Amino acid sequence: MKQSVYESLQQRIRRYQRNYRTRRQLLQLDAAALKDIGISRAEALAEARKPFWVNNTVNRTPRITPVQMSAAAMVCGCSVMTLMWFF
């Protein structure tokens, strides 16, 4: 079934909110947590500087294991799904 304009708008707003929230969470990670998830401070800052309406367009192979992902999620207080969005 085709999506209504209202549903499409809702999804877009949720995506914008998620982008804003997860980019702020990324800034809160310390150097050890960033190392655990396999990104540098420069990469974290570059992602955080993106406007909320810009989606993550980086296509790369994840550089971390599921255990590292879980540990990083516990450190930053966010969900694994939130972190997976970055990878």
N, C-alpha and C positions, 0 to 999 in steps of 0.2 A: 504494500500500500504506500502511496506517495505521502511524504511528510508534508504537514501543513507549514505555512509560513511561521506560525506561532511556535511550533515545535522546533523548527530550524533556528529560530531566534533564541529560544531557550537553550539549545545545545551550544550555540555560539557564546552566549553569556556565561554558561558554565565553563566552557573552555577558557574564556578570558579570565574568569575568576581563578581557575586552576593554575593558569600560567602565572598570574600575579602572585598567588600564594606560594607555589613551589619555588619560584625564583627568589622570593624573600627567604624561604627556608634554606635554600642553598647557600645564601650569604651567611647564615648562622653557623655553618659547619666550620670546625677548626681544621688545622692543617692535617692532623691525623685522620680525621673522618674523610676529608677529601682524598687523601692518599688511599684509604680503604676502598673508596668507590672508584678510584682510578682516574680522577681528574685533578688538574692543577688549580691553584688559586686563580690564575689568569683565565682559565676556561670557565670557572665558576663566575667570575666577574663579568666575562663576556656574555654569558647566558643571562645573568641578572640584569644587565644593561638593556636587554631587548625589551621593547614595549610589549605590554600584555597581549596586544592583538597579533603579534608575530609568533607563529608556531615554531616549534623546534624542527628545524629542517636538516639537522645533522644526521646522516645515515652512516653509522659505523657499527662495527661488531662490539657487543658489550665486552668490557675488559675486566669484569668482576664476576665472582662466583655468587651463587645464591646465598651462601653463608655470609659473604662480605656485604651483600645487599641487605640482608636482615640486620646485621650489626650496624650498618650505616643508618638504617631506618630507626633503630632504637636510639642511636646517638642523637639524631636530629629531631626525634619525636614525631616523625611523619610515617606514613604507611609505605610499605614496599612498593605498592602500586604508584605512589607519588614519585618515588625514586626511579622506578622503571620507565616512567615517562621521559626522563632525561637520557635514558640509555636505550 
